[in-house]
């Protein structure tokens, strides 16, 4: 049996209210199916399931406000037809990384958050050295930053399986969503998801709630991530000319926005600098294969939301534009899917529309980099002893100095520049 | 189409993009993207709506002429009146 739990939709989320079920007991679900809708500070989000299985029981009730990690439903897992292991990137990887607080506060054992305060006193470390761990579970644990010593196995002979690790991760996320969790001196409250502050005590309007959510994420970033910042100017003569020529021969409905070209260039450049497309979890860098780019979009409520454009590494400029045409209106209307809020591997903020020249970004944890683009404007440009007026964009990189050095960031920006000189090859 | 009709059509196309604003009370000289907080994506949606409503596709090179309500009325009015010249 699998507990299907409230996913973390980003480091800034603590709880969400269940608004609708899309499934009923007895239904068969597949990985990626939308199974529920929840209301968060970021609007209405469609929650996807990460397992194949049959719905046994709906645990949560419509209207109930639930912390991250709370059980929503129980599924009976059925073997996926091909038994392909889920790629690590498909897991809810941006759950607030437990390891920050995990060393002293072991994640509660599976299934019983309510009793875990007592059971967490069981010394977990010796068990782990003798416990069998499936290779997939080991891989998932590494990806999620879960110490296997804190995981209780439910397989044959207590073997740790993938579902056990995911359960532990969900509980750890729930624990670290509570401010008390960070305090190793109070393990009792840390392991009780119910101890999370009750945000429903007051009823801030949506904008206030969103502001608070952003405040939590950027505070965590500023507290934990030693940023370095790099900036470069990129000559956009060729990219702009290519875009204008493309758009001139397209019907208006198929026109490309500069953002599609910039996102394509970022994804291509990351191929050569994979350390920037990664997460800092525990004490190590975990690279991501897929490039899911969180792209900052202004909502009509005055906030900024950054859902992910998924799999940009394998999308053409046209496909990226198609994805943006799907994503942007849903973001503005507050109708995003859970994967779009939880899967991002890097963030791009483009504030050029607001006339800003240079963006000095704040990294979204546990990501390790943020790319900023300012406005495209004409500037004096010296080259080969001559002075010209060129369309120029200021590109910046905010990097997590624990994960990479300025040298990596500098090389990335140079790759980005080179790629934008050949827009037709993107 | 009179100028009043054209203005009504423009406002109709702006409404879904800036629902909480009142485009009818815009300063005719003001930059609509700034005063209605329209980003480049929304601006493109506005132009797509205009093309459906008026049958006019605005080339990218002419975007700068559409900055204000006054500019929109002048540009679109001319295109409607003399379609072959544009």
Contacts between the chains, C-beta under 8 A, distances in Angstrom:
chain1	res1	chain2	res2	distance
A	244	B	60	5.8
A	244	B	61	7.2
A	247	B	60	4.9
A	248	B	59	6.4
A	248	B	60	6.8
A	248	B	61	7.8
A	251	B	57	7.1
A	252	B	44	7.8
A	252	B	47	6.0
A	252	B	48	5.5
A	252	B	51	5.1
A	252	B	57	4.7
A	252	B	58	7.3
A	253	B	48	5.7
A	253	B	51	8.0
A	255	B	44	6.2
A	255	B	60	7.3
A	257	B	40	5.6
A	257	B	41	6.3
A	257	B	44	6.5
A	258	B	40	7.4
A	259	B	40	7.4
A	259	B	41	7.7
A	297	B	41	7.9
A	298	B	37	7.4
A	298	B	39	5.8
A	300	B	19	7.1
A	300	B	20	7.1
A	324	B	41	7.2
A	328	B	41	5.0
A	353	B	33	7.8
A	353	B	39	4.4
A	353	B	40	5.4
